[in-house]
Amino acid sequence: MNGEFEISEDYIELCRLLKAANLVMSGGEAKEVIAEGMVTVDGETELRKRCKIRPGQMVGFEGNSIRVTNA
């Protein structure tokens, strides 16, 4: 899946984004894949589960890319 994810706040935490975008089944799974280094933010591996993802940033996981945008 390549697409956009709209947020109405200033940011969304990385673990919440993965779950909300249906890339993982649960928050626990999101935290696990982040801790294992399987998620990138703007092309760099991100290990912080609560990393603040802001509009304009790109998140990658298992071949999926999501650009976060303003709602």
C-alpha positions in Angstrom: 0.0 0.0 0.0 1.3 3.4 -0.9 -0.8 6.3 0.1 -1.6 9.2 2.4 -2.9 9.3 6.0 -4.6 12.4 7.1 -4.3 13.7 10.7 -6.1 16.7 12.3 -3.6 17.0 15.1 0.0 18.4 15.0 1.4 14.8 15.1 0.5 11.2 15.6 2.7 8.7 17.5 4.4 6.2 15.2 2.8 3.1 17.0 -0.6 4.7 16.7 -0.1 5.5 13.0 0.8 1.9 12.1 -2.3 0.6 13.8 -4.6 3.3 12.4 -3.3 2.7 8.9 -4.0 -1.0 9.3 -0.4 -2.0 8.7 -0.5 -4.0 12.0 -3.3 -5.7 13.9 -2.6 -4.3 17.3 -0.7 -1.7 19.3 1.5 -4.4 20.7 2.4 -5.6 17.3 3.2 -2.0 16.3 5.6 -1.6 19.2 7.2 -5.0 18.4 7.9 -4.2 14.7 9.3 -0.8 15.6 11.6 -2.3 18.3 12.8 -4.8 15.7 13.9 -2.0 13.4 11.4 -2.9 10.7 9.9 0.7 10.3 11.4 3.7 8.6 10.6 7.4 8.9 11.8 9.5 6.0 14.1 6.6 4.9 15.8 6.1 8.3 15.2 3.2 10.7 13.1 4.5 13.6 13.2 2.7 17.0 11.2 5.1 19.1 7.6 3.7 19.5 6.2 7.1 20.4 8.1 9.1 17.8 6.0 12.1 16.7 5.1 11.8 13.0 4.1 15.1 11.5 2.5 16.1 8.2 5.0 15.8 5.4 6.8 12.8 6.8 6.9 9.4 5.1 6.6 6.1 7.0 7.7 2.8 5.5 6.9 -0.8 6.7 7.1 -4.0 4.7 7.0 -2.4 1.3 4.2 0.0 2.3 4.8 3.7 2.2 2.5 6.3 3.9 2.8 10.0 3.7 1.2 11.8 6.6 -0.8 14.9 5.6 -3.0 17.5 7.2 -6.7 16.8 7.3 
